Amino acid sequence: MGKIFHLVSLKHLLLVSIALNVSLILRVINISEKKILHSSSALVSKNNLHLSSSSSLTSFANARIEAQDGEERVINLDHGDPTMYEKYWQQEGDKTTIVIPGWQSLSYFSDVSNICWFLEPEFAKEVVRLHKVVGNAIAENRHIVVGTGSTQLFQAALYALSPQDALEPISVVSAAPYYSSYPSITDCLKSGLYKWAGDAHSFKKEGPYIELVTSPNNPDGFVRQSVVNRSEGILVHDLAYYWPQYTSISFPADHDLMLFTVSKSTGHAGMRIGWAIVKDTEVAKKMTKYIELNTIGVSKDSQLRAAKVLKVVSNSCESSSSEGENFFEFSHNQLATRWELLRLAVQKSGQFSVPEFAPQFCTFLSRDFKPQPAFAWLKCEQEEVNDCESFLRSKKMLTRSGKHFGFSPKYVRISMLDRDQNYNLFVERLSNIISS
Ligand SMILES: Cc1ncc(COP(=O)(O)O)c(C=O)c1O
């Protein structure tokens, strides 16, 4: 009995000590959160920078923001977090709200007659409809495989396209500057099936390979085609940014395997939904198998929510003002303003450069325009600055170095999709960097 009491009291002591530690940690977190909130609460200064008298620049000029304690705050545009889109969705109110009763989404299965048995028919329907409305891809009479973001589909594609009985892993390449996650995702499990082999421009190895073609490209925004062009090549087209807010839609893409995501099309990165459009039945089956092994399907709740969001986007494109503002017009205009501001800041500073693009006709918006990518590929032009990321970090601006994209550290990638307040502050700070 005494032994039991001893054990119980030891257990209690342990529990009490854990509880005390947890509450201490929570207090520390709470205090630091309050500090962060305090230091980032904005003050609009009178000392505005006027880059232009154009009315579209007013919000920028008014957004001279400093931390309350006088210290400059850190602006983080490293990630491509698409919070710019919040404005549109807030404006649209309850249109995309869905209610999912407790008895729904219990089964693992969505449609057992489909190769992709966890694909919600309503989501598939809205994917096909949106591509038809925008004219950016052929999705009818193709296999659709849904994934937990296009990140999971990228891995499913590597699994499905790799020869299963080869003596060595198949090479995976992409032309530099390439999306910085490709090398780490490809090699994270040190697969025996596939292996990252770097820049497609310098890929010389004989034999089969997989080439990732990102168009428009992350990080530099250019429209791309495959560069290796050998008969044993298998292509994966990552078309995350082939939407009219970023680039002209010139034809409906119809490649063997295309990847799309709500993260960059509608801005719902947190929903974690992507889709692959696949021509070959065996490839679709293998991709489905990979997702079955990996996560036994994809959240039905997210698919239903994504279906609703895509439906509202298509409705906004198809009908009159009663259906709300055209989603792509709205976000296209937001990005146009941001690119205008960035170019003005680069011009004023004289220390940087950004890519120049040629205008192209967009079949969706029925006009010519220049690409306005989701990222700016900024180059530090000062001779003495070899590491642009460190240089900007010293000015409290967080970006991603060109070296992560297989390129020169004289370049950085900047997200163009953050909230207005962050973006505007960044551009203003950039414009004030002048030669010493
Ligand atoms: C080219 C490209 N593909 C895929 C992704 C990831 O998309 P998801 O959020 O759907 O996983 C990104 C995200 O930045 C990207 O830039």
The ligand as an SDF file (V2000), in Angstrom:
LIG
                    3D

 16 16  0  0  0  0  0  0  0  0999 V2000
    6.2310   26.3650  -58.8050 C   0  0  0  0  0  0  0  0  0  0  0  0
    5.5460   25.9230  -57.5540 C   0  0  0  0  0  0  0  0  0  0  0  0
    5.0220   24.7020  -57.4990 N   0  0  0  0  0  0  0  0  0  0  0  0
    4.4060   24.2630  -56.3880 C   0  0  0  0  0  0  0  0  0  0  0  0
    4.3060   25.0630  -55.2590 C   0  0  0  0  0  0  0  0  0  0  0  0
    3.6680   24.5220  -54.0130 C   0  0  0  0  0  0  0  0  0  0  0  0
    2.2980   24.5440  -54.0940 O   0  0  0  0  0  0  0  0  0  0  0  0
    1.3640   23.9120  -52.9610 P   0  0  0  0  0  0  0  0  0  0  0  0
    1.1290   24.9690  -51.9310 O   0  0  0  0  0  0  0  0  0  0  0  0
    0.1240   23.5400  -53.6970 O   0  0  0  0  0  0  0  0  0  0  0  0
    2.0450   22.7200  -52.3890 O   0  0  0  0  0  0  0  0  0  0  0  0
    4.8320   26.3390  -55.2720 C   0  0  0  0  0  0  0  0  0  0  0  0
    4.7670   27.1800  -54.0860 C   0  0  0  0  0  0  0  0  0  0  0  0
    5.4000   28.1860  -53.9400 O   0  0  0  0  0  0  0  0  0  0  0  0
    5.4840   26.7800  -56.4430 C   0  0  0  0  0  0  0  0  0  0  0  0
    6.0380   27.9940  -56.5070 O   0  0  0  0  0  0  0  0  0  0  0  0
  1  2  1  0
  2  3  1  0
  2 15  2  0
  3  4  2  0
  4  5  1  0
  5  6  1  0
  5 12  2  0
  6  7  1  0
  7  8  1  0
  8  9  2  0
  8 10  1  0
  8 11  1  0
 12 13  1  0
 12 15  1  0
 13 14  2  0
 15 16  1  0
M  END
$$$$
